[in-house]
Amino acid sequence: GLRDFDGRFGTVFSGSEDAVDVNNGCSGLRIVADRYVLGGRMGITIKGGASDVTVEGWIEGHGCECDVDIGNWSDQSHEPVRGVKLGLRKWDGSAVRVRVINGERPDLLPGSGPYRFVFPWPWLPGRRWLVRTFHQLRRIGLFR
């Protein structure tokens, strides 16, 4: 995976693919965009096995499921995501919707947000059981 990368971009669009898609083995990333224009399922995805990822910038629009997806299923890794930092804000002032499936709750950088965590919440009791069940159901094809 990509390591020790500092990427700065203008406008980044999502649609059939995410605006940011970080995969297994990636670490030490800082991704900054002037504007993320969301239009797909998730705008920013940080998949299992990634670590120390910072994403910053302004968001326009919403992902259908969430704006930021942390620790979602990957055919490459079921390891948790660690060390995510978010410095995101919405153009319209609404909350950035964050879903943490299999990972640590992200650090929220000062001056960013507001954020709204969507199910499954990072502080949910029994979360490990829920994540294992989700991955099993995904493997048998109930979630895509």
VMD Tcl script that builds the backbone (N, CA, C; Angstrom):
set m [mol new atoms 432]
animate dup $m
set s [atomselect $m all]
$s set {name element resname resid chain x y z} {
  {N N GLY 1 A 0.807 -1.192 0.000}
  {CA C GLY 1 A 0.000 0.000 0.000}
  {C C GLY 1 A 0.853 1.259 0.000}
  {N N LEU 2 A 0.233 2.338 -0.310}
  {CA C LEU 2 A 0.888 3.649 -0.344}
  {C C LEU 2 A 1.298 4.073 1.059}
  {N N ARG 3 A 2.512 4.626 1.186}
  {CA C ARG 3 A 3.013 5.051 2.502}
  {C C ARG 3 A 3.632 6.433 2.405}
  {N N ASP 4 A 3.476 7.189 3.487}
  {CA C ASP 4 A 4.118 8.496 3.624}
  {C C ASP 4 A 3.858 9.389 2.407}
  {N N PHE 5 A 2.590 9.666 2.184}
  {CA C PHE 5 A 2.157 10.452 1.022}
  {C C PHE 5 A 1.421 11.696 1.500}
  {N N ASP 6 A 1.766 12.839 0.937}
  {CA C ASP 6 A 1.079 14.101 1.222}
  {C C ASP 6 A 0.510 14.597 -0.095}
  {N N GLY 7 A -0.791 14.384 -0.313}
  {CA C GLY 7 A -1.436 14.745 -1.567}
  {C C GLY 7 A -2.319 15.963 -1.416}
  {N N ARG 8 A -2.156 16.917 -2.315}
  {CA C ARG 8 A -2.972 18.138 -2.322}
  {C C ARG 8 A -3.637 18.266 -3.687}
  {N N PHE 9 A -4.962 18.457 -3.644}
  {CA C PHE 9 A -5.739 18.426 -4.879}
  {C C PHE 9 A -6.687 19.613 -4.932}
  {N N GLY 10 A -7.172 19.923 -6.130}
  {CA C GLY 10 A -8.183 20.956 -6.325}
  {C C GLY 10 A -9.546 20.375 -5.980}
  {N N THR 11 A -10.388 20.184 -6.988}
  {CA C THR 11 A -11.711 19.596 -6.798}
  {C C THR 11 A -11.659 18.119 -7.140}
  {N N VAL 12 A -12.174 17.287 -6.229}
  {CA C VAL 12 A -12.189 15.838 -6.410}
  {C C VAL 12 A -13.649 15.385 -6.386}
  {N N PHE 13 A -14.061 14.646 -7.420}
  {CA C PHE 13 A -15.449 14.206 -7.557}
  {C C PHE 13 A -15.603 12.738 -7.195}
  {N N SER 14 A -16.755 12.395 -6.623}
  {CA C SER 14 A -17.122 10.989 -6.464}
  {C C SER 14 A -18.375 10.738 -7.286}
  {N N GLY 15 A -18.585 9.493 -7.611}
  {CA C GLY 15 A -19.748 9.085 -8.394}
  {C C GLY 15 A -19.817 7.579 -8.309}
  {N N SER 16 A -19.423 6.888 -9.395}
  {CA C SER 16 A -19.356 5.429 -9.332}
  {C C SER 16 A -18.173 4.983 -8.471}
  {N N GLU 17 A -17.192 5.836 -8.294}
  {CA C GLU 17 A -16.055 5.580 -7.398}
  {C C GLU 17 A -16.009 6.682 -6.342}
  {N N ASP 18 A -15.381 6.373 -5.211}
  {CA C ASP 18 A -15.261 7.352 -4.133}
  {C C ASP 18 A -14.256 8.436 -4.497}
  {N N ALA 19 A -14.419 9.601 -3.922}
  {CA C ALA 19 A -13.453 10.685 -4.125}
  {C C ALA 19 A -12.103 10.298 -3.523}
  {N N VAL 20 A -12.131 9.621 -2.385}
  {CA C VAL 20 A -10.924 9.094 -1.732}
  {C C VAL 20 A -11.214 7.648 -1.379}
  {N N ASP 21 A -10.311 6.730 -1.749}
  {CA C ASP 21 A -10.473 5.309 -1.445}
  {C C ASP 21 A -9.127 4.772 -0.978}
  {N N VAL 22 A -8.963 4.685 0.336}
  {CA C VAL 22 A -7.705 4.237 0.937}
  {C C VAL 22 A -7.845 2.764 1.280}
  {N N ASN 23 A -6.868 1.954 0.881}
  {CA C ASN 23 A -6.974 0.518 1.048}
  {C C ASN 23 A -5.977 -0.032 2.052}
  {N N ASN 24 A -6.011 -1.351 2.220}
  {CA C ASN 24 A -5.160 -2.097 3.140}
  {C C ASN 24 A -3.681 -1.758 2.932}
  {N N GLY 25 A -2.969 -1.621 4.035}
  {CA C GLY 25 A -1.525 -1.408 3.967}
  {C C GLY 25 A -1.112 0.032 3.764}
  {N N CYS 26 A -2.049 0.919 3.532}
  {CA C CYS 26 A -1.710 2.338 3.367}
  {C C CYS 26 A -1.494 2.961 4.740}
  {N N SER 27 A -0.453 3.773 4.866}
  {CA C SER 27 A -0.206 4.427 6.150}
  {C C SER 27 A 0.572 5.722 5.936}
  {N N GLY 28 A 0.395 6.627 6.898}
  {CA C GLY 28 A 1.105 7.895 6.833}
  {C C GLY 28 A 0.631 8.786 5.704}
  {N N LEU 29 A -0.675 8.788 5.435}
  {CA C LEU 29 A -1.228 9.585 4.341}
  {C C LEU 29 A -1.858 10.862 4.862}
  {N N ARG 30 A -1.662 11.938 4.121}
  {CA C ARG 30 A -2.381 13.195 4.371}
  {C C ARG 30 A -2.953 13.612 3.026}
  {N N ILE 31 A -4.278 13.640 2.942}
  {CA C ILE 31 A -4.976 13.963 1.694}
  {C C ILE 31 A -5.786 15.220 1.931}
  {N N VAL 32 A -5.486 16.255 1.144}
  {CA C VAL 32 A -6.144 17.551 1.281}
  {C C VAL 32 A -6.704 17.944 -0.083}
  {N N ALA 33 A -7.966 18.331 -0.110}
  {CA C ALA 33 A -8.575 18.827 -1.345}
  {C C ALA 33 A -9.262 20.155 -1.060}
  {N N ASP 34 A -9.244 21.028 -2.050}
  {CA C ASP 34 A -9.994 22.275 -1.917}
  {C C ASP 34 A -11.474 21.979 -1.751}
  {N N ARG 35 A -11.929 20.929 -2.485}
  {CA C ARG 35 A -13.355 20.604 -2.458}
  {C C ARG 35 A -13.550 19.148 -2.876}
  {N N TYR 36 A -14.320 18.411 -2.076}
  {CA C TYR 36 A -14.763 17.069 -2.431}
  {C C TYR 36 A -16.224 17.194 -2.834}
  {N N VAL 37 A -16.561 16.825 -4.064}
  {CA C VAL 37 A -17.951 16.864 -4.527}
  {C C VAL 37 A -18.471 15.435 -4.498}
  {N N LEU 38 A -19.379 15.164 -3.553}
  {CA C LEU 38 A -19.843 13.797 -3.335}
  {C C LEU 38 A -21.108 13.511 -4.121}
  {N N GLY 39 A -21.165 12.294 -4.662}
  {CA C GLY 39 A -22.339 11.899 -5.415}
  {C C GLY 39 A -22.544 10.398 -5.453}
  {N N GLY 40 A -21.674 9.615 -4.821}
  {CA C GLY 40 A -21.788 8.156 -4.819}
  {C C GLY 40 A -22.296 7.641 -3.495}
  {N N ARG 41 A -22.059 6.348 -3.255}
  {CA C ARG 41 A -22.510 5.733 -1.997}
  {C C ARG 41 A -21.805 6.334 -0.792}
  {N N MET 42 A -20.478 6.349 -0.846}
  {CA C MET 42 A -19.671 6.971 0.195}
  {C C MET 42 A -18.715 7.915 -0.525}
  {N N GLY 43 A -18.435 9.037 0.046}
  {CA C GLY 43 A -17.520 9.951 -0.622}
  {C C GLY 43 A -16.071 9.648 -0.332}
  {N N ILE 44 A -15.802 9.294 0.920}
  {CA C ILE 44 A -14.438 9.055 1.378}
  {C C ILE 44 A -14.442 7.724 2.115}
  {N N THR 45 A -13.626 6.769 1.651}
  {CA C THR 45 A -13.582 5.440 2.243}
  {C C THR 45 A -12.169 5.129 2.699}
  {N N ILE 46 A -12.050 4.672 3.939}
  {CA C ILE 46 A -10.768 4.223 4.474}
  {C C ILE 46 A -10.989 2.790 4.929}
  {N N LYS 47 A -10.474 1.835 4.140}
  {CA C LYS 47 A -10.775 0.419 4.354}
  {C C LYS 47 A -9.840 -0.230 5.366}
  {N N GLY 48 A -10.251 -1.424 5.796}
  {CA C GLY 48 A -9.528 -2.185 6.803}
  {C C GLY 48 A -8.047 -2.335 6.516}
  {N N GLY 49 A -7.234 -2.221 7.583}
  {CA C GLY 49 A -5.797 -2.379 7.466}
  {C C GLY 49 A -5.041 -1.093 7.216}
  {N N ALA 50 A -5.750 0.005 6.982}
  {CA C ALA 50 A -5.085 1.311 6.790}
  {C C ALA 50 A -4.813 1.937 8.156}
  {N N SER 51 A -3.795 2.803 8.205}
  {CA C SER 51 A -3.484 3.457 9.476}
  {C C SER 51 A -2.877 4.831 9.227}
  {N N ASP 52 A -3.050 5.689 10.216}
  {CA C ASP 52 A -2.476 7.038 10.198}
  {C C ASP 52 A -2.815 7.788 8.908}
  {N N VAL 53 A -4.120 7.987 8.714}
  {CA C VAL 53 A -4.638 8.666 7.525}
  {C C VAL 53 A -5.333 9.950 7.960}
  {N N THR 54 A -4.941 11.065 7.353}
  {CA C THR 54 A -5.577 12.361 7.610}
  {C C THR 54 A -6.244 12.822 6.330}
  {N N VAL 55 A -7.514 13.233 6.439}
  {CA C VAL 55 A -8.257 13.753 5.282}
  {C C VAL 55 A -8.791 15.125 5.669}
  {N N GLU 56 A -8.490 16.124 4.826}
  {CA C GLU 56 A -8.901 17.496 5.114}
  {C C GLU 56 A -9.508 18.141 3.877}
  {N N GLY 57 A -10.410 19.102 4.103}
  {CA C GLY 57 A -10.981 19.877 3.016}
  {C C GLY 57 A -12.456 20.144 3.208}
  {N N TRP 58 A -13.028 20.780 2.203}
  {CA C TRP 58 A -14.450 21.128 2.188}
  {C C TRP 58 A -15.221 20.083 1.398}
  {N N ILE 59 A -16.423 19.744 1.896}
  {CA C ILE 59 A -17.291 18.775 1.218}
  {C C ILE 59 A -18.526 19.483 0.693}
  {N N GLU 60 A -18.850 19.151 -0.550}
  {CA C GLU 60 A -20.103 19.610 -1.161}
  {C C GLU 60 A -20.931 18.370 -1.476}
  {N N GLY 61 A -22.183 18.358 -1.078}
  {CA C GLY 61 A -23.056 17.208 -1.311}
  {C C GLY 61 A -22.960 16.192 -0.199}
  {N N HIS 62 A -23.601 15.033 -0.421}
  {CA C HIS 62 A -23.625 13.959 0.569}
  {C C HIS 62 A -23.406 12.636 -0.134}
  {N N GLY 63 A -22.722 11.706 0.542}
  {CA C GLY 63 A -22.709 10.325 0.083}
  {C C GLY 63 A -24.069 9.714 0.385}
  {N N CYS 64 A -24.506 8.754 -0.407}
  {CA C CYS 64 A -25.822 8.140 -0.186}
  {C C CYS 64 A -25.895 7.435 1.165}
  {N N GLU 65 A -24.838 6.695 1.547}
  {CA C GLU 65 A -24.840 5.994 2.830}
  {C C GLU 65 A -24.207 6.842 3.927}
  {N N CYS 66 A -23.107 7.488 3.615}
  {CA C CYS 66 A -22.405 8.352 4.554}
  {C C CYS 66 A -21.385 9.170 3.767}
  {N N ASP 67 A -20.809 10.152 4.411}
  {CA C ASP 67 A -19.790 10.970 3.747}
  {C C ASP 67 A -18.401 10.360 3.914}
  {N N VAL 68 A -18.139 9.824 5.097}
  {CA C VAL 68 A -16.852 9.190 5.402}
  {C C VAL 68 A -17.126 7.803 5.960}
  {N N ASP 69 A -16.490 6.780 5.382}
  {CA C ASP 69 A -16.699 5.397 5.791}
  {C C ASP 69 A -15.350 4.836 6.259}
  {N N ILE 70 A -15.274 4.459 7.531}
  {CA C ILE 70 A -14.025 3.992 8.117}
  {C C ILE 70 A -14.154 2.518 8.485}
  {N N GLY 71 A -13.230 1.695 7.970}
  {CA C GLY 71 A -13.183 0.282 8.340}
  {C C GLY 71 A -14.191 -0.587 7.635}
  {N N ASN 72 A -14.617 -0.189 6.455}
  {CA C ASN 72 A -15.554 -1.019 5.717}
  {C C ASN 72 A -14.835 -2.254 5.188}
  {N N TRP 73 A -15.617 -3.208 4.726}
  {CA C TRP 73 A -15.108 -4.475 4.226}
  {C C TRP 73 A -14.173 -4.253 3.058}
  {N N SER 74 A -13.121 -5.064 3.030}
  {CA C SER 74 A -12.200 -5.079 1.910}
  {C C SER 74 A -11.829 -6.526 1.647}
  {N N ASP 75 A -11.737 -6.911 0.392}
  {CA C ASP 75 A -11.317 -8.279 0.088}
  {C C ASP 75 A -9.837 -8.477 0.407}
  {N N GLN 76 A -9.146 -7.392 0.767}
  {CA C GLN 76 A -7.721 -7.461 1.072}
  {C C GLN 76 A -7.442 -7.556 2.566}
  {N N SER 77 A -8.354 -7.085 3.415}
  {CA C SER 77 A -8.072 -7.069 4.844}
  {C C SER 77 A -9.344 -6.898 5.665}
  {N N HIS 78 A -9.358 -7.595 6.804}
  {CA C HIS 78 A -10.429 -7.412 7.785}
  {C C HIS 78 A -9.871 -6.783 9.057}
  {N N GLU 79 A -8.650 -6.260 8.968}
  {CA C GLU 79 A -8.023 -5.612 10.113}
  {C C GLU 79 A -8.697 -4.270 10.384}
  {N N PRO 80 A -8.691 -3.811 11.631}
  {CA C PRO 80 A -9.290 -2.504 11.932}
  {C C PRO 80 A -8.450 -1.345 11.387}
  {N N VAL 81 A -9.103 -0.231 11.210}
  {CA C VAL 81 A -8.438 1.010 10.788}
  {C C VAL 81 A -8.030 1.763 12.047}
  {N N ARG 82 A -6.818 2.305 12.042}
  {CA C ARG 82 A -6.306 3.019 13.216}
  {C C ARG 82 A -5.739 4.377 12.806}
  {N N GLY 83 A -5.860 5.336 13.719}
  {CA C GLY 83 A -5.172 6.609 13.553}
  {C C GLY 83 A -5.719 7.540 12.479}
  {N N VAL 84 A -7.037 7.560 12.274}
  {CA C VAL 84 A -7.636 8.473 11.286}
  {C C VAL 84 A -7.850 9.841 11.924}
  {N N LYS 85 A -7.531 10.869 11.165}
  {CA C LYS 85 A -7.806 12.252 11.579}
  {C C LYS 85 A -8.650 12.893 10.483}
  {N N LEU 86 A -9.727 13.561 10.898}
  {CA C LEU 86 A -10.607 14.228 9.944}
  {C C LEU 86 A -10.596 15.730 10.184}
  {N N GLY 87 A -10.387 16.476 9.108}
  {CA C GLY 87 A -10.448 17.928 9.133}
  {C C GLY 87 A -11.363 18.390 8.014}
  {N N LEU 88 A -12.621 17.970 8.075}
  {CA C LEU 88 A -13.586 18.211 7.005}
  {C C LEU 88 A -14.686 19.155 7.454}
  {N N ARG 89 A -15.197 19.927 6.496}
  {CA C ARG 89 A -16.353 20.796 6.741}
  {C C ARG 89 A -17.232 20.777 5.501}
  {N N LYS 90 A -18.532 20.979 5.718}
  {CA C LYS 90 A -19.492 21.033 4.611}
  {C C LYS 90 A -19.685 22.468 4.154}
  {N N TRP 91 A -19.820 22.641 2.849}
  {CA C TRP 91 A -20.067 23.980 2.284}
  {C C TRP 91 A -21.337 24.587 2.852}
  {N N ASP 92 A -22.372 23.741 3.042}
  {CA C ASP 92 A -23.672 24.261 3.493}
  {C C ASP 92 A -23.803 24.314 5.015}
  {N N GLY 93 A -22.738 23.963 5.754}
  {CA C GLY 93 A -22.769 24.017 7.210}
  {C C GLY 93 A -23.382 22.803 7.883}
  {N N SER 94 A -23.874 21.837 7.101}
  {CA C SER 94 A -24.466 20.641 7.697}
  {C C SER 94 A -23.370 19.721 8.238}
  {N N ALA 95 A -23.788 18.696 8.975}
  {CA C ALA 95 A -22.838 17.776 9.596}
  {C C ALA 95 A -22.238 16.811 8.571}
  {N N VAL 96 A -20.964 16.511 8.735}
  {CA C VAL 96 A -20.285 15.469 7.970}
  {C C VAL 96 A -20.688 14.140 8.594}
  {N N ARG 97 A -21.301 13.262 7.811}
  {CA C ARG 97 A -21.774 11.972 8.327}
  {C C ARG 97 A -20.655 10.942 8.247}
  {N N VAL 98 A -20.292 10.387 9.405}
  {CA C VAL 98 A -19.171 9.452 9.518}
  {C C VAL 98 A -19.689 8.110 10.022}
  {N N ARG 99 A -19.275 7.025 9.346}
  {CA C ARG 99 A -19.613 5.667 9.789}
  {C C ARG 99 A -18.303 4.936 10.087}
  {N N VAL 100 A -18.209 4.377 11.287}
  {CA C VAL 100 A -17.039 3.596 11.680}
  {C C VAL 100 A -17.497 2.155 11.870}
  {N N ILE 101 A -17.137 1.287 10.920}
  {CA C ILE 101 A -17.552 -0.111 11.006}
  {C C ILE 101 A -16.519 -0.928 11.779}
  {N N ASN 102 A -15.261 -0.867 11.363}
  {CA C ASN 102 A -14.219 -1.654 12.009}
  {C C ASN 102 A -12.972 -0.784 12.147}
  {N N GLY 103 A -12.947 0.000 13.195}
  {CA C GLY 103 A -11.804 0.874 13.412}
  {C C GLY 103 A -12.005 1.725 14.647}
  {N N GLU 104 A -10.984 2.491 14.938}
  {CA C GLU 104 A -11.040 3.413 16.065}
  {C C GLU 104 A -11.850 4.645 15.683}
  {N N ARG 105 A -12.429 5.268 16.673}
  {CA C ARG 105 A -13.093 6.547 16.441}
  {C C ARG 105 A -12.035 7.549 15.957}
  {N N PRO 106 A -12.321 8.291 14.898}
  {CA C PRO 106 A -11.305 9.215 14.372}
  {C C PRO 106 A -11.097 10.428 15.272}
  {N N ASP 107 A -9.901 10.994 15.195}
  {CA C ASP 107 A -9.636 12.282 15.834}
  {C C ASP 107 A -10.225 13.365 14.940}
  {N N LEU 108 A -10.909 14.317 15.536}
  {CA C LEU 108 A -11.537 15.404 14.783}
  {C C LEU 108 A -10.696 16.651 14.979}
  {N N LEU 109 A -10.142 17.169 13.885}
  {CA C LEU 109 A -9.231 18.296 13.968}
  {C C LEU 109 A -9.972 19.576 14.354}
  {N N PRO 110 A -9.325 20.421 15.140}
  {CA C PRO 110 A -9.943 21.692 15.548}
  {C C PRO 110 A -10.341 22.523 14.325}
  {N N GLY 111 A -11.496 23.184 14.429}
  {CA C GLY 111 A -11.981 24.027 13.342}
  {C C GLY 111 A -12.717 23.275 12.254}
  {N N SER 112 A -12.839 21.960 12.404}
  {CA C SER 112 A -13.558 21.178 11.394}
  {C C SER 112 A -14.927 20.785 11.941}
  {N N GLY 113 A -15.717 20.121 11.086}
  {CA C GLY 113 A -17.035 19.667 11.514}
  {C C GLY 113 A -18.115 20.688 11.236}
  {N N PRO 114 A -19.285 20.499 11.801}
  {CA C PRO 114 A -19.666 19.476 12.770}
  {C C PRO 114 A -19.730 18.086 12.133}
  {N N TYR 115 A -19.700 17.056 12.994}
  {CA C TYR 115 A -19.761 15.668 12.565}
  {C C TYR 115 A -20.963 14.993 13.192}
  {N N ARG 116 A -21.482 14.012 12.475}
  {CA C ARG 116 A -22.555 13.165 13.010}
  {C C ARG 116 A -22.164 11.728 12.718}
  {N N PHE 117 A -22.006 10.944 13.781}
  {CA C PHE 117 A -21.674 9.532 13.613}
  {C C PHE 117 A -22.961 8.758 13.379}
  {N N VAL 118 A -22.939 7.892 12.355}
  {CA C VAL 118 A -24.105 7.084 12.006}
  {C C VAL 118 A -23.819 5.635 12.386}
  {N N PHE 119 A -24.866 4.844 12.500}
  {CA C PHE 119 A -24.762 3.453 12.939}
  {C C PHE 119 A -23.801 2.668 12.058}
  {N N PRO 120 A -22.948 1.795 12.642}
  {CA C PRO 120 A -22.767 1.502 14.054}
  {C C PRO 120 A -21.836 2.509 14.721}
  {N N TRP 121 A -22.280 3.111 15.782}
  {CA C TRP 121 A -21.527 4.162 16.444}
  {C C TRP 121 A -20.250 3.616 17.073}
  {N N PRO 122 A -19.161 4.399 17.062}
  {CA C PRO 122 A -17.887 3.897 17.580}
  {C C PRO 122 A -17.900 3.590 19.073}
  {N N TRP 123 A -18.839 4.103 19.809}
  {CA C TRP 123 A -18.882 3.884 21.252}
  {C C TRP 123 A -19.899 2.808 21.638}
  {N N LEU 124 A -20.482 2.107 20.670}
  {CA C LEU 124 A -21.549 1.134 20.884}
  {C C LEU 124 A -21.051 -0.085 21.663}
  {N N PRO 125 A -21.709 -0.452 22.793}
  {CA C PRO 125 A -21.341 -1.683 23.503}
  {C C PRO 125 A -21.591 -2.894 22.598}
  {N N GLY 126 A -20.754 -3.910 22.690}
  {CA C GLY 126 A -20.927 -5.101 21.857}
  {C C GLY 126 A -20.514 -4.888 20.422}
  {N N ARG 127 A -19.780 -3.844 20.172}
  {CA C ARG 127 A -19.388 -3.465 18.811}
  {C C ARG 127 A -18.590 -4.552 18.087}
  {N N ARG 128 A -17.689 -5.236 18.807}
  {CA C ARG 128 A -16.880 -6.287 18.172}
  {C C ARG 128 A -17.786 -7.402 17.619}
  {N N TRP 129 A -18.783 -7.791 18.385}
  {CA C TRP 129 A -19.714 -8.807 17.922}
  {C C TRP 129 A -20.453 -8.328 16.676}
  {N N LEU 130 A -20.894 -7.092 16.704}
  {CA C LEU 130 A -21.618 -6.525 15.573}
  {C C LEU 130 A -20.760 -6.505 14.312}
  {N N VAL 131 A -19.503 -6.122 14.441}
  {CA C VAL 131 A -18.595 -6.072 13.290}
  {C C VAL 131 A -18.359 -7.471 12.736}
  {N N ARG 132 A -18.116 -8.458 13.622}
  {CA C ARG 132 A -17.905 -9.837 13.150}
  {C C ARG 132 A -19.135 -10.351 12.416}
  {N N THR 133 A -20.317 -10.089 12.967}
  {CA C THR 133 A -21.559 -10.518 12.323}
  {C C THR 133 A -21.716 -9.861 10.957}
  {N N PHE 134 A -21.428 -8.559 10.869}
  {CA C PHE 134 A -21.507 -7.835 9.599}
  {C C PHE 134 A -20.598 -8.484 8.555}
  {N N HIS 135 A -19.348 -8.799 8.935}
  {CA C HIS 135 A -18.409 -9.402 7.987}
  {C C HIS 135 A -18.877 -10.791 7.539}
  {N N GLN 136 A -19.438 -11.581 8.455}
  {CA C GLN 136 A -19.949 -12.891 8.079}
  {C C GLN 136 A -21.106 -12.771 7.086}
  {N N LEU 137 A -22.030 -11.863 7.362}
  {CA C LEU 137 A -23.159 -11.668 6.454}
  {C C LEU 137 A -22.686 -11.148 5.102}
  {N N ARG 138 A -21.657 -10.353 5.099}
  {CA C ARG 138 A -21.088 -9.834 3.845}
  {C C ARG 138 A -20.477 -10.967 3.034}
  {N N ARG 139 A -19.769 -11.869 3.721}
  {CA C ARG 139 A -19.130 -12.994 3.021}
  {C C ARG 139 A -20.147 -13.899 2.328}
  {N N ILE 140 A -21.316 -14.061 2.940}
  {CA C ILE 140 A -22.314 -14.932 2.318}
  {C C ILE 140 A -23.219 -14.190 1.338}
  {N N GLY 141 A -22.947 -12.910 1.147}
  {CA C GLY 141 A -23.631 -12.172 0.099}
  {C C GLY 141 A -24.849 -11.368 0.493}
  {N N LEU 142 A -25.112 -11.208 1.793}
  {CA C LEU 142 A -26.281 -10.435 2.198}
  {C C LEU 142 A -26.073 -8.935 2.125}
  {N N PHE 143 A -24.831 -8.488 2.146}
  {CA C PHE 143 A -24.512 -7.067 1.990}
  {C C PHE 143 A -23.529 -6.944 0.846}
  {N N ARG 144 A -23.663 -5.922 0.045}
  {CA C ARG 144 A -22.735 -5.700 -1.060}
  {C C ARG 144 A -22.054 -4.372 -0.887}
}
mol reanalyze $m
mol bondsrecalc $m
mol representation Tube
mol addrep $m
